[in-house]
């Protein structure tokens, strides 16, 4: 029970923090911090290097990847406006945000693999991909709700969803043996 709580505690930390922050705009500044802490503090025993340095490096990487994602999405959005009829369609926005978010998840995991002990990269890639599909699915299911509408103009809600599911994916990846043992116990 404790092990499963440990795996989901990073995602719970993100959810609780987002509920406590009074506005989404203020949350965006703290989202990389919350994400990095939700992964690194929960998995301190998985850090390869000096633990405080590992947490700081994880924090720095998180801010760089989030900033890079925002910059790339912004310029790609401007580029789409230039080559299209002046308006980005919903499908172009979905493709842009989906591709950017997935690449950010893979890039951040690649950087984190230098800090954290990752035992099986193939398993980690599958978990990241599956959790990213959940991000896209959640955004598409709730696309009728104005707050969770998919696209660049609703980028904050996408980032929050991304942080929740990627935190879960990273924790599952870093605690692969524990997760697989829990899944096997449930099936028997």
Phi, psi and omega in degrees: 000315179299318182297320179292320177298321179298320181293319183269353184295329177297315178294322178296322177299317178297314181298312181297318179297318180294328177288330182277334181284129187293333180218153180294324180298320177290327181293329183300323179293325183268351184300314176298323177296311180298318180297311181298318179290325180293334178271312188283319182290325179289332184243040181304323182288350179265359181283130183284327187255191175307128187301310179300320178295320178298318179294317180295316178296319177299319177298312180299315178299318181298313179296320180296316181291318178298316179296316177299318179297315180297318180294314180298315180298318180299310182291325178293322177298316178296319180295318177298321177297321180293320184270343180265189182284015179102358180219130178277127180283167180299322182292321177296320177297318179298313181297317182296310183290321180296312180296314180298317180294321179292316178296323177296319179297316180292319180296316180294321178293322177301312178297319180292337179293342175279338182262318185257154175280109179251120188271335184213104183292325179296314177299316180298318178298317179295318179294315177300316180296316180296316179292328177290325174300323176297321177301310181296317180299313179299316180295322179287322179296319183266017183292341177284336178282128185303321182293325184253023180295137184279143178138174185295324181292343177247034182302322179302317180292327175296316181297320179296313178299318179301313182298318181298308185283327178287327174298318177297315181298316180296318179294319177296317181296318182285338180243045186304310183298316179297315181298314180295323178293323178292319179295319178295321179296324180291329182277342182264000000 
